[in-house]
């Protein structure tokens, strides 16, 4: 309950030229759900850069949803308990524009403008990743060094049918035994 009271008094800093979303007490209250510790900034017309660290770190937020905005760079690296980040349908072009905690487990980057995954190698705790609707090619999709990775979506990229079949086979094996790829089995 203390966390909710702290969140009510928080002011989030978003560096942008033309944000239409105002971070007021009411807006912050409506974006944070205590039951699953989620911060939801979906469709708030947030543009350019988002840094939630200074204002939200220390909270036990474990899910952040910032989809349907125009975010180009996001920094949530101080959220040590973050296990799911959904930033689909934004304007992320380069993965180094993502400042994530290394322990993040579920990442949705669909509908962005990514054209490389070289950044991915340090996120060895990833279990699921959605990379659909980006600009990736076969050579970008090397997942051999991710022992915990269980589910991948790469549809609607510049990949071959062979790569899609390989990923579909990988996902099918996992889904045979697990109904929910996003289940948190810590």
Secondary structure, DSSP 8 states (H G I E B T S, - for coil): -HHHHHHHT-------SS------HHHHHHHEETTTTEEE-TTS--EEEEE-HHHHTTS---EEE--SSEEEEEE-TT-TT--EEE--SS----GGGEE--TT--EEE--SS-----GGGGG-TT--EEE--SS--BGGG---TT-TT--EEE--SSB--HHHHHHHHHHHHHHHHH-S-TT----
